[in-house]
C-alpha cells in the first residue's frame, strides 16, 4: 500500500471517531452549565454566606475583648472641699488632664439557651441553603435538558422536511416524464410544483427554528449564541421502581422539601432564642483598668466580676417570637402542598413515559407501512393506475408518520428526564 492510500485509509477511520467525539452529550451539557451558570454561582455564594452566619452564631460563645482609651482635659483641676479644724480646706482629687485606658474580656457562661438556639437556627439555615443549591442545580439541568431535546427535535424536523423536498423532487421528475408522454394533464405538474414550493418553505422555517433552538441552548450554557452545536442522542435511563416507590422516594429526596423543612426548623429555633433572651443571662467580666491620676494610690487596677442580666419585661420580644412561630406554621402548610404537587409531578412523568413508549411502538410499525404505501402509489401512478393527488397524500402521510415517530422518541427521552427530576435524582 502506498503512502497516499495509507493516509486516505487513516482519514477514513479517524473521521467517524472525530465526529462522535465532537458530539456533546447531555452529561457534558449539564457539567458545563453547572460550571458556568450565574444562578448556580449565586446559590454557591448564598451557601458561603450561610456558613459565615453559622460561624458568627458559634462565635457568640467565645470571649469578647474590648480595648478602650481616651484623654480627658478639664477646665479646672477636679478638687474636693472639706473642713479641717474648723477651717475650710480644698485639695485636688484628679489631674486637670488625664489618660484613661482599659481592656475588658467578657465570657457568657449561662444564657438560658439563647446562644444554643441561635446556633441551631444557623445550622438549619445552612442546611436549607445547601438544599436550595441542589434545587438550583436540578432546575438548571432540567432547563438544559429541555433545550437539548428541543435542538434534537428541530434537527429531526429539518431532516423530515428535507426528506419531503427530496421525495417531491423525485415525484416531479415522474410527473414531467408522464406529461411529456401525454399521459397526465398539466394540472398534475402544477400541483406537484406547488407542493414542492410549500415543502421548500417548510425547510426554511425548520432551519430557522433550529437556529433559534441552538442559540437558546448556547445561552443557557453561557456561550456565544453562534457557537456550533452538535448533540448526541444519549439520555438517562428510567429510574427503577414502581410508581408508589418512586413517589415515596421523591418525598424523601426532593431538595425543595428539605429546604422548607430546614427553614421551619430554623424559625422554630429563632423563636426559642428570642424567648430565651427574656431569661437570666450570666457573664463573667475581667480586665485591667488604668486611670492616670497622681493623687490616687493605684493608677492601674485588675478587676473581675460576675454579672447577671434579667430582662423582666420587653414589649417586643414576645411578639417577635410569635411572629416566627406563625411563619413556621405557614411554611408547614406550604410544605404539605408541595408534597402533594411532587406526587402529581411523579405520576404525570411516569404516565408520560408509558404513553410515549406506546407511541414509539405504534409509529415505528407505521413507518414501514407508510413507506410501502408511497412506493405502491408511486408505481401505480407511473402506470397510470392512480392519481397525482393520491401520491401527494401518500407522501404527506409518510412525513407525518416520520415526524410522529421522531417526536415520540424525543418525548419519551424528555419524560424520563422529567421523572428523574420529579424524584430528585436528575
C-alpha positions as CSV (number, residue, x, y, z in Angstrom):
1,X,0.0,0.0,0.0
2,X,1.5,3.4,-1.0
3,X,1.7,6.4,1.3
4,X,-1.3,8.2,-0.2
5,X,-3.5,5.1,0.2
6,X,-2.4,4.7,3.8
7,X,-3.2,8.3,4.6
8,X,-6.6,8.0,3.0
9,X,-7.3,4.9,5.0
10,X,-6.4,6.5,8.3
11,X,-8.5,9.6,7.5
12,X,-11.5,7.4,6.7
13,X,-11.1,5.6,10.0
14,X,-10.5,8.7,12.1
15,X,-13.2,11.0,10.7
16,X,-16.2,9.0,12.2
17,X,-14.5,9.0,15.6
18,X,-13.8,12.7,15.4
19,X,-17.5,13.4,14.6
20,X,-18.6,11.2,17.5
21,X,-16.1,12.8,19.9
22,X,-17.4,16.3,18.9
23,X,-21.0,15.4,19.7
24,X,-21.9,16.8,23.1
25,X,-23.7,14.5,25.5
26,X,-26.4,15.6,28.0
27,X,-24.0,14.9,30.8
28,X,-21.4,17.2,29.2
29,X,-24.0,19.9,28.8
30,X,-25.0,19.6,32.5
31,X,-21.5,19.8,33.7
32,X,-20.8,22.9,31.5
33,X,-24.0,24.6,32.7
34,X,-23.3,23.9,36.4
35,X,-19.8,25.3,36.0
36,X,-20.8,28.5,34.1
37,X,-24.4,29.3,35.0
38,X,-24.9,32.5,37.0
39,X,-27.8,31.1,39.1
40,X,-25.5,28.3,40.3
41,X,-22.8,30.8,41.2
42,X,-25.4,32.8,43.1
43,X,-26.6,29.8,45.0
44,X,-23.0,28.9,46.0
45,X,-22.5,32.4,47.2
46,X,-25.6,32.1,49.4
47,X,-24.2,28.9,50.8
48,X,-20.9,30.6,51.7
49,X,-22.8,33.4,53.3
50,X,-24.9,31.0,55.4
51,X,-21.7,29.2,56.5
52,X,-20.3,32.5,57.7
53,X,-23.6,33.2,59.6
54,X,-23.2,29.8,61.4
55,X,-19.6,30.8,62.3
56,X,-21.0,34.1,63.6
57,X,-23.6,32.3,65.8
58,X,-20.9,29.9,67.2
59,X,-18.7,32.9,67.9
60,X,-21.2,34.1,70.5
61,X,-19.8,31.5,72.9
62,X,-16.3,32.9,72.6
63,X,-14.9,35.8,74.8
64,X,-15.4,39.4,73.8
65,X,-12.3,41.5,74.3
66,X,-12.8,45.3,74.3
67,X,-10.0,47.8,74.4
68,X,-10.8,51.5,75.0
69,X,-8.7,54.6,75.7
70,X,-9.2,58.3,76.0
71,X,-7.7,61.5,77.2
72,X,-9.8,64.0,79.2
73,X,-9.0,67.6,79.8
74,X,-11.0,69.6,82.4
75,X,-11.2,73.4,82.5
76,X,-10.3,73.3,86.2
77,X,-8.4,70.8,88.3
78,X,-11.0,68.5,90.0
79,X,-10.9,69.2,93.8
80,X,-12.8,68.4,97.0
81,X,-13.8,70.7,99.8
82,X,-13.6,69.8,103.5
83,X,-13.4,71.2,107.0
84,X,-10.2,70.8,108.9
85,X,-10.0,72.2,112.5
86,X,-13.0,74.4,111.6
87,X,-11.3,75.9,108.6
88,X,-12.3,75.3,105.0
89,X,-9.8,73.3,103.0
90,X,-9.6,72.2,99.4
91,X,-7.5,69.5,97.8
92,X,-7.1,68.1,94.3
93,X,-8.7,64.7,93.5
94,X,-7.5,64.3,90.0
95,X,-5.3,65.8,87.4
96,X,-6.6,68.6,85.1
97,X,-5.7,66.4,82.1
98,X,-5.5,62.6,82.4
99,X,-5.3,59.4,80.3
100,X,-7.7,56.5,80.8
101,X,-7.4,53.1,79.2
102,X,-8.9,49.7,79.8
103,X,-9.0,46.1,78.5
104,X,-12.1,44.1,79.4
105,X,-12.9,40.5,78.5
106,X,-16.4,39.1,78.8
107,X,-17.4,35.5,78.6
108,X,-21.1,34.3,78.6
109,X,-21.4,31.3,81.0
110,X,-25.2,30.9,81.0
111,X,-27.7,32.4,78.5
112,X,-30.8,30.2,79.2
113,X,-30.3,28.6,75.8
114,X,-30.3,31.8,73.8
115,X,-26.9,31.1,72.1
116,X,-27.6,27.4,71.6
117,X,-30.9,28.1,69.8
118,X,-29.1,30.7,67.7
119,X,-26.5,28.2,66.6
120,X,-29.2,25.5,65.9
121,X,-31.1,28.0,63.8
122,X,-28.0,28.9,61.8
123,X,-27.2,25.2,61.2
124,X,-30.8,24.6,59.9
125,X,-30.5,27.7,57.7
126,X,-27.2,26.4,56.3
127,X,-28.8,23.0,55.5
128,X,-31.7,24.8,53.9
129,X,-29.4,26.9,51.7
130,X,-27.4,23.8,50.7
131,X,-30.6,22.0,49.7
132,X,-31.6,25.1,47.8
133,X,-28.3,25.0,45.9
134,X,-29.2,21.4,44.9
135,X,-32.6,22.7,43.8
136,X,-31.0,25.3,41.6
137,X,-28.7,22.7,40.0
138,X,-31.6,20.4,39.3
139,X,-33.7,23.2,37.8
140,X,-30.8,24.3,35.6
141,X,-30.2,20.7,34.5
142,X,-33.9,20.5,33.6
143,X,-33.7,23.7,31.6
144,X,-30.6,22.4,29.8
145,X,-32.4,19.1,29.1
146,X,-35.4,20.9,27.6
147,X,-33.2,23.0,25.4
148,X,-31.1,19.9,24.4
149,X,-34.2,17.9,23.4
150,X,-35.6,21.0,21.5
151,X,-32.4,21.2,19.4
152,X,-32.6,17.5,18.6
153,X,-36.3,17.9,17.8
154,X,-35.6,20.8,15.4
155,X,-32.8,18.8,13.8
156,X,-35.2,15.9,13.1
157,X,-37.8,18.4,11.8
158,X,-35.2,19.7,9.3
159,X,-34.4,16.1,8.2
160,X,-38.0,15.3,7.7
161,X,-38.7,18.5,5.9
162,X,-35.7,18.0,3.6
163,X,-36.7,14.4,3.0
164,X,-40.1,15.7,2.0
165,X,-38.5,18.0,-0.5
166,X,-36.3,15.2,-1.9
167,X,-39.3,12.9,-2.3
168,X,-41.4,15.6,-4.0
169,X,-38.4,16.4,-6.3
170,X,-38.3,12.8,-7.4
171,X,-42.1,12.8,-7.9
172,X,-41.9,15.9,-10.1
173,X,-39.5,14.0,-12.4
174,X,-42.1,11.3,-12.7
175,X,-44.8,13.8,-13.4
176,X,-42.8,15.7,-16.0
177,X,-41.9,12.4,-17.8
178,X,-45.6,11.4,-17.9
179,X,-46.6,14.8,-19.0
180,X,-44.1,14.8,-21.8
181,X,-45.6,11.5,-22.9
182,X,-49.0,13.0,-22.8
183,X,-50.2,10.6,-20.1
184,X,-51.1,13.2,-17.5
185,X,-52.6,16.7,-17.6
186,X,-50.6,19.9,-16.9
187,X,-52.6,20.2,-13.7
188,X,-50.5,17.4,-12.2
189,X,-47.3,19.3,-13.0
190,X,-48.7,22.5,-11.4
191,X,-49.9,20.7,-8.3
192,X,-46.6,18.9,-7.8
193,X,-44.7,22.1,-8.2
194,X,-46.9,23.9,-5.7
195,X,-46.3,21.0,-3.2
196,X,-42.6,21.2,-3.7
197,X,-42.5,25.0,-3.2
198,X,-44.5,24.6,0.0
199,X,-42.1,21.9,1.2
200,X,-39.1,24.1,0.5
201,X,-40.8,26.8,2.6
202,X,-41.2,24.3,5.4
203,X,-37.4,23.6,5.2
204,X,-36.7,27.3,5.5
205,X,-38.9,27.5,8.6
206,X,-37.5,24.4,10.1
207,X,-33.9,25.7,9.7
208,X,-34.9,29.0,11.3
209,X,-36.4,27.2,14.3
210,X,-33.3,25.1,14.5
211,X,-31.0,28.1,14.6
212,X,-33.2,29.7,17.3
213,X,-33.1,26.5,19.4
214,X,-29.3,26.3,19.1
215,X,-29.0,29.9,20.2
216,X,-31.2,29.3,23.2
217,X,-29.2,26.2,24.1
218,X,-25.9,28.2,23.9
219,X,-27.5,31.0,26.0
220,X,-28.3,28.5,28.8
221,X,-24.8,27.2,28.8
222,X,-23.4,30.8,28.8
223,X,-21.8,30.5,25.4
224,X,-21.7,32.7,22.3
225,X,-25.1,32.4,20.7
226,X,-23.5,31.4,17.4
227,X,-21.3,28.6,18.7
228,X,-21.5,25.3,16.9
229,X,-24.0,22.9,18.5
230,X,-23.5,19.1,17.9
231,X,-25.5,16.9,20.2
232,X,-25.6,13.1,20.9
233,X,-28.8,11.1,21.1
234,X,-28.0,9.8,24.6
235,X,-30.3,10.1,27.6
236,X,-30.5,8.8,31.2
237,X,-32.3,5.5,31.9
238,X,-35.7,5.2,33.6
239,X,-35.2,5.1,37.4
240,X,-36.1,1.6,38.8
241,X,-39.2,1.1,41.0
242,X,-42.9,1.2,40.9
243,X,-45.0,4.4,40.8
244,X,-45.6,4.2,44.5
245,X,-41.9,3.6,45.2
246,X,-40.9,6.5,43.1
247,X,-43.4,8.8,44.7
248,X,-42.2,7.7,48.2
249,X,-38.6,8.3,47.2
250,X,-39.4,11.7,45.8
251,X,-40.8,12.8,49.2
252,X,-37.5,11.8,50.8
253,X,-35.2,13.1,48.2
254,X,-36.6,16.3,46.7
255,X,-34.4,19.2,47.9
256,X,-37.3,21.7,47.9
257,X,-38.9,19.7,50.7
258,X,-35.6,19.6,52.6
259,X,-35.2,23.4,52.2
260,X,-38.7,24.1,53.6
261,X,-38.2,21.6,56.5
262,X,-34.9,23.2,57.5
263,X,-36.4,26.7,57.2
264,X,-39.2,25.6,59.5
265,X,-36.6,24.3,62.0
266,X,-34.6,27.5,61.8
267,X,-37.7,29.6,62.5
268,X,-38.5,27.5,65.5
269,X,-35.0,27.8,66.9
270,X,-35.0,31.5,66.3
271,X,-38.3,31.8,68.2
272,X,-36.8,29.9,71.1
273,X,-33.7,32.1,71.1
274,X,-35.8,35.2,71.3
275,X,-37.8,33.8,74.3
276,X,-34.5,32.8,76.0
277,X,-33.4,36.4,75.8
278,X,-36.0,37.2,78.4
279,X,-34.5,34.8,80.9
280,X,-31.4,35.3,83.0
281,X,-28.1,36.0,81.2
282,X,-24.9,35.4,83.2
283,X,-21.5,36.5,82.1
284,X,-18.0,36.8,83.6
285,X,-16.1,40.0,83.1
286,X,-12.4,40.5,83.8
287,X,-9.7,43.0,82.7
288,X,-7.3,45.8,83.5
289,X,-8.1,49.5,84.0
290,X,-5.7,52.3,84.0
291,X,-6.5,55.9,85.2
292,X,-3.8,58.4,85.1
293,X,-4.0,60.3,88.4
294,X,-1.0,61.1,90.6
295,X,-3.4,61.8,93.5
296,X,-4.5,58.2,93.9
297,X,-2.5,55.3,95.3
298,X,-3.1,52.8,92.4
299,X,-3.5,54.1,88.9
300,X,-3.7,50.6,87.4
301,X,-6.1,48.0,88.7
302,X,-7.1,44.5,87.8
303,X,-10.8,43.6,88.1
304,X,-13.2,40.7,87.8
305,X,-16.9,40.3,88.3
306,X,-19.9,38.1,87.5
307,X,-22.9,39.9,86.1
308,X,-26.5,38.8,85.8
309,X,-28.8,40.5,83.3
310,X,-32.5,39.6,83.5
311,X,-35.0,41.4,81.3
312,X,-38.2,41.2,83.3
313,X,-40.3,43.0,80.7
314,X,-39.9,43.5,77.0
315,X,-42.8,44.7,74.8
316,X,-41.4,43.3,71.6
317,X,-39.6,40.0,72.1
318,X,-42.7,38.0,72.8
319,X,-44.3,39.3,69.6
320,X,-41.2,38.6,67.5
321,X,-41.2,35.1,68.8
322,X,-44.9,34.6,68.0
323,X,-44.3,36.0,64.5
324,X,-41.5,33.5,63.8
325,X,-43.7,30.7,65.1
326,X,-46.5,31.8,62.8
327,X,-44.1,31.9,59.8
328,X,-43.1,28.3,60.6
329,X,-46.7,27.2,60.6
330,X,-47.2,28.9,57.3
331,X,-44.2,27.1,55.8
332,X,-45.6,23.7,57.1
333,X,-48.8,24.3,55.1
334,X,-46.7,25.2,52.0
335,X,-44.6,22.1,52.5
336,X,-47.7,19.9,52.7
337,X,-49.0,21.4,49.5
338,X,-45.6,21.0,47.8
339,X,-45.6,17.3,48.8
340,X,-48.9,16.8,47.1
341,X,-47.6,18.6,44.0
342,X,-44.5,16.5,43.9
343,X,-46.7,13.4,44.0
344,X,-48.6,14.7,41.0
345,X,-45.3,15.5,39.1
346,X,-44.0,12.0,39.6
347,X,-47.3,10.4,38.5
348,X,-47.6,12.6,35.4
349,X,-44.0,11.9,34.3
350,X,-44.5,8.2,34.9
351,X,-47.6,8.2,32.8
352,X,-45.9,10.2,30.1
353,X,-43.3,7.5,29.8
354,X,-45.9,4.8,29.4
355,X,-47.7,6.9,26.7
356,X,-44.6,7.7,24.7
357,X,-43.4,4.1,24.7
358,X,-46.7,3.0,23.2
359,X,-46.5,5.9,20.7
360,X,-43.0,4.7,19.7
361,X,-44.2,1.1,19.1
362,X,-47.2,2.2,17.0
363,X,-45.5,4.8,14.9
364,X,-42.5,2.6,14.3
365,X,-44.8,-0.1,12.8
366,X,-46.5,2.6,10.7
367,X,-43.3,4.0,9.2
368,X,-42.7,0.9,7.1
369,X,-46.3,0.8,6.1
370,X,-46.2,4.5,5.1
371,X,-43.1,4.0,3.0
372,X,-44.6,0.9,1.3
373,X,-47.8,2.8,0.7
374,X,-45.9,5.6,-1.0
375,X,-43.9,3.2,-3.1
376,X,-47.0,1.3,-4.3
377,X,-48.9,4.5,-5.0
378,X,-46.0,5.9,-6.9
379,X,-45.7,2.8,-9.0
380,X,-49.4,2.8,-9.8
381,X,-49.1,6.5,-10.8
382,X,-46.3,5.7,-13.1
383,X,-48.5,3.0,-14.7
384,X,-51.5,5.4,-14.9
385,X,-53.5,3.5,-12.2
386,X,-53.5,6.2,-9.5
387,X,-53.8,10.0,-9.4
388,X,-51.3,12.7,-8.5
389,X,-53.4,13.6,-5.6
390,X,-53.1,10.0,-4.2
391,X,-49.3,10.2,-4.5
392,X,-49.2,13.6,-2.7
393,X,-51.5,12.2,0.1
394,X,-49.3,9.2,0.5
395,X,-46.2,11.5,0.8
396,X,-48.0,13.7,3.4
397,X,-48.9,10.6,5.4
398,X,-45.3,9.4,5.2
399,X,-43.7,12.6,6.6
400,X,-46.5,12.8,9.2
401,X,-45.7,9.3,10.5
402,X,-42.0,10.0,10.4
403,X,-42.4,13.2,12.4
404,X,-44.7,11.5,14.9
405,X,-42.1,8.7,15.4
406,X,-39.3,11.2,15.9
407,X,-41.4,13.2,18.4
408,X,-42.4,10.1,20.2
409,X,-38.7,9.1,20.8
410,X,-37.8,12.6,22.0
411,X,-40.9,12.9,24.1
412,X,-40.0,9.6,25.7
413,X,-36.5,10.7,26.5
414,X,-37.7,14.0,27.9
415,X,-40.3,12.2,30.0
416,X,-37.6,10.1,31.6
417,X,-35.6,13.3,32.5
418,X,-38.8,14.8,33.9
419,X,-39.4,11.7,36.0
420,X,-35.8,11.7,37.4
421,X,-36.2,15.4,38.2
422,X,-39.5,14.8,39.9
423,X,-37.9,12.1,42.0
424,X,-34.9,14.3,42.8
425,X,-32.2,12.2,41.2
426,X,-31.5,14.1,38.0
